[in-house]
Structures are given as C-alpha cells and as structure tokens.
Amino acid sequence: MYLIVGLGNPTKQYEKTRHNIGFDVIDALADKYNISVTEKKYKALCGKGTIEGRKVVLAKPQTFMNLSGESVVELLNYYKMDPESEMIVIFDDISLAPGSLRIRKKGSAGGHNGIKNIIALTGTQNFMRIKVGVGEKPKGWDLADYVLGRFGEEDRKLVEEAIKDAICACALMVQEEVDKAMNDFNSKKKE
C-alpha cells in the first residue's frame, strides 16, 4: 500500500494557489481513479482506492502547510507504512518553471516548510517526492504572497499539463517504476 500525500492549505481562500498544487494533483488522481477523498481523519482529508492495481491512500493534510508532518505521521502510524518505501509527497517548487516536474527518491527540504516539517516528524528525508514547478517569485515580491497567489492564464495551462504528468508519474511510482518516472518526466522540457 502507498500513501500519496499532496501538500496545500485547507479552506476555500487557498484553492488553486501555487502552494496548493499538491492538493490539485490529489484531486486529479481521485477523479481519474474514482477515489473519494472526503473522509476526515488523521488531520487530513483521505480516501482509499487503487491505482494501477496497487492499494493507495490519498491524503490532503488539513493542518496548513507548515505542519503537514503532523498529519503525515498519523497516517503512516495508522496504516503501518514505511515512509522510505511506501510514501509519495507532491508539492510546489519555486525553483522549477511552471509546468515542470522533478521526481526524486529522497532529498532535503530545499527551503519548503511543509517538507521540513515532514522530515522533522518522520525522522527521514528518504521518501519519494514529485515537485511541481510553479515558477520563481518575481524580484521584490514577498515569497508568501507569491506562493499564496494564483497562476496567470498561460502558467495555469502549463500547470494543468504538469498535473496530468504527475498522475502518470504516480502510476509508475506505485508500480515500483520510480526510475522510469524520473527518466520520463525529469527530462521533459516545457516550451
């Protein structure tokens, strides 16, 4: 079984913001694989189902971004999952162009507070992740204002394509094809 966690902030005011791209990917996965992500438990909205024949739990932590690890640890403990082999975390990355993906088997938080909290509370940075590019913040902008802002029309189109790519990457990753997912999507250039 895999735990697939999309990071974001709860409540309507944050819907479709750059920081909520993880939630957007979970919603798209839920739609594609007919998984209802409506159960409120473990400080998250969750749903169980299957992706390409593999059992999964989809989760959208409701703790707000910077405390995402609280929900993740409760989910891992309840389902007795190993974060290093049974967890995929999907989140925004400002160092990638809008619409780009970067898949990793492990890594540092890279300044992302949600990932910092997950690493701190799970005690490991060795978990699979899908970073979805949201673009660099413009010079002079406050980082919080930028990531809590919404995409322009052009960037939103690129991001919608990245969400489709992230769904394909998840399908490969739960089939233990992480290297293929990395080869297919890390090198894919967005024009």
C-alpha positions as CSV (number, residue, x, y, z in Angstrom):
1,M,0.0,0.0,0.0
2,Y,1.2,3.5,-0.7
3,L,0.4,6.8,1.0
4,I,0.2,9.6,-1.6
5,V,0.2,13.0,0.1
6,G,-0.5,16.3,-1.7
7,L,0.6,19.4,0.2
8,G,-1.5,22.5,0.4
9,N,-3.6,24.7,2.8
10,P,-7.2,24.0,3.7
11,T,-10.1,26.4,3.1
12,K,-11.5,27.9,0.0
13,Q,-9.3,31.0,0.1
14,Y,-6.2,28.9,-0.8
15,E,-7.8,26.9,-3.6
16,K,-5.9,26.9,-6.9
17,T,-3.0,28.9,-5.4
18,R,0.6,27.9,-6.3
19,H,1.1,26.5,-2.8
20,N,-1.9,24.2,-3.2
21,I,-0.6,22.4,-6.3
22,G,-0.3,19.2,-4.2
23,F,-4.0,19.3,-3.4
24,D,-4.7,19.8,-7.2
25,V,-2.8,16.7,-8.1
26,I,-4.6,14.6,-5.4
27,D,-7.9,15.9,-6.7
28,A,-7.0,14.9,-10.3
29,L,-5.8,11.4,-9.1
30,A,-9.0,11.0,-7.2
31,D,-11.0,11.9,-10.3
32,K,-9.1,9.6,-12.6
33,Y,-9.1,6.6,-10.3
34,N,-12.5,7.2,-8.8
35,I,-11.3,7.6,-5.2
36,S,-13.4,9.6,-2.8
37,V,-11.1,11.9,-0.8
38,T,-13.7,13.1,1.7
39,E,-13.0,11.1,4.9
40,K,-11.8,13.4,7.7
41,K,-9.3,11.7,9.9
42,Y,-5.6,11.9,10.9
43,K,-5.8,15.7,10.4
44,A,-6.4,15.1,6.7
45,L,-9.0,14.5,4.0
46,C,-8.3,10.9,2.9
47,G,-9.6,8.3,0.6
48,K,-8.6,4.7,-0.1
49,G,-8.6,3.1,-3.5
50,T,-6.4,1.5,-6.2
51,I,-4.1,3.0,-8.8
52,E,-2.9,0.5,-11.5
53,G,-3.8,-2.4,-9.2
54,R,-2.0,-1.1,-6.2
55,K,-3.8,-0.1,-3.0
56,V,-3.3,3.6,-2.1
57,V,-4.4,6.1,0.5
58,L,-4.7,9.6,-1.0
59,A,-4.4,12.4,1.6
60,K,-4.7,16.2,1.8
61,P,-3.4,17.3,5.2
62,Q,-5.7,19.9,6.8
63,T,-3.0,21.2,9.2
64,F,-1.9,24.1,7.0
65,M,1.3,23.7,5.0
66,N,3.9,24.3,7.7
67,L,2.5,21.5,9.9
68,S,2.0,18.9,7.2
69,G,4.1,16.4,9.1
70,E,1.6,16.1,11.9
71,S,-1.0,14.6,9.5
72,V,1.6,12.5,7.6
73,V,3.0,10.8,10.8
74,E,-0.6,10.0,12.0
75,L,-1.4,8.4,8.6
76,L,1.9,6.5,8.5
77,N,1.4,5.2,12.0
78,Y,-2.2,4.2,11.5
79,Y,-1.5,2.3,8.2
80,K,1.8,1.0,9.5
81,M,3.6,2.2,6.4
82,D,7.3,2.9,5.9
83,P,7.8,6.5,4.6
84,E,11.0,5.5,2.8
85,S,9.3,2.9,0.6
86,E,5.6,3.5,0.8
87,M,5.1,7.3,0.6
88,I,5.0,9.8,-2.2
89,V,4.7,13.5,-1.4
90,I,3.6,16.0,-4.0
91,F,4.3,19.7,-3.6
92,D,5.1,23.1,-5.2
93,D,8.6,24.1,-6.2
94,I,9.5,27.7,-7.0
95,S,12.9,26.7,-8.5
96,L,11.2,24.9,-11.4
97,A,9.4,26.6,-14.3
98,P,5.6,26.4,-14.3
99,G,4.6,23.0,-15.6
100,S,7.9,21.2,-15.0
101,L,8.1,18.2,-12.7
102,R,11.1,16.9,-10.8
103,I,10.8,13.4,-9.2
104,R,13.2,12.4,-6.5
105,K,13.7,9.3,-4.3
106,K,15.0,11.4,-1.4
107,G,16.4,14.9,-0.7
108,S,16.5,17.9,1.6
109,A,13.6,20.2,2.2
110,G,15.1,22.8,-0.1
111,G,13.5,25.6,1.9
112,H,10.0,24.2,1.7
113,N,8.4,24.4,5.1
114,G,5.9,21.6,4.6
115,I,8.7,19.2,3.6
116,K,10.9,20.5,6.5
117,N,8.0,19.5,8.9
118,I,7.6,16.1,7.3
119,I,11.3,15.4,7.6
120,A,11.4,16.6,11.2
121,L,8.5,14.5,12.3
122,T,9.2,11.3,10.3
123,G,12.9,11.4,11.0
124,T,13.8,10.8,7.4
125,Q,14.4,12.7,4.2
126,N,14.5,9.4,2.2
127,F,11.0,9.5,0.7
128,M,9.8,9.8,-2.8
129,R,8.5,13.1,-4.0
130,I,7.1,14.9,-7.0
131,K,7.9,18.6,-7.2
132,V,5.6,20.6,-9.4
133,G,7.1,23.8,-10.8
134,V,5.2,27.0,-10.0
135,G,7.9,29.4,-11.2
136,E,10.3,31.7,-9.5
137,K,8.9,34.6,-7.5
138,P,9.3,38.0,-9.2
139,K,12.0,40.3,-7.8
140,G,10.8,42.4,-5.0
141,W,7.8,40.1,-4.2
142,D,7.3,38.6,-0.8
143,L,7.6,34.8,-1.0
144,A,4.4,34.1,1.0
145,D,2.4,36.5,-1.2
146,Y,3.8,34.7,-4.3
147,V,3.1,31.1,-3.3
148,L,-0.3,32.0,-1.9
149,G,-1.2,33.8,-5.2
150,R,-2.8,32.2,-8.2
151,F,-1.4,31.4,-11.6
152,G,-1.8,33.6,-14.6
153,E,-3.7,32.1,-17.6
154,E,-0.6,31.0,-19.5
155,D,1.0,29.4,-16.4
156,R,-2.2,27.7,-15.4
157,K,-2.3,25.9,-18.8
158,L,1.3,24.7,-18.2
159,V,0.4,23.6,-14.7
160,E,-2.7,21.7,-15.9
161,E,-0.4,19.7,-18.2
162,A,2.0,19.1,-15.3
163,I,-0.9,17.7,-13.2
164,K,-1.6,15.2,-15.9
165,D,2.1,14.3,-16.0
166,A,2.1,13.9,-12.2
167,I,-0.8,11.5,-12.4
168,C,1.2,9.4,-14.9
169,A,4.3,9.6,-12.6
170,C,2.3,8.4,-9.6
171,A,1.0,5.5,-11.6
172,L,4.6,4.5,-12.4
173,M,5.9,5.1,-8.9
174,V,3.3,2.8,-7.2
175,Q,4.3,0.1,-9.6
176,E,7.9,0.5,-8.3
177,E,9.0,2.2,-11.6
178,V,10.5,5.3,-9.9
179,D,13.5,5.3,-12.2
180,K,11.2,5.2,-15.3
181,A,9.1,8.1,-13.8
182,M,12.3,10.1,-13.3
183,N,13.5,9.3,-16.8
184,D,10.1,10.1,-18.4
185,F,9.3,13.3,-16.5
186,N,12.5,14.9,-15.1
187,S,14.0,15.4,-18.6
188,K,10.7,16.5,-20.2
189,K,11.2,20.1,-21.3
190,K,8.4,22.6,-21.2
191,E,8.4,25.1,-24.1
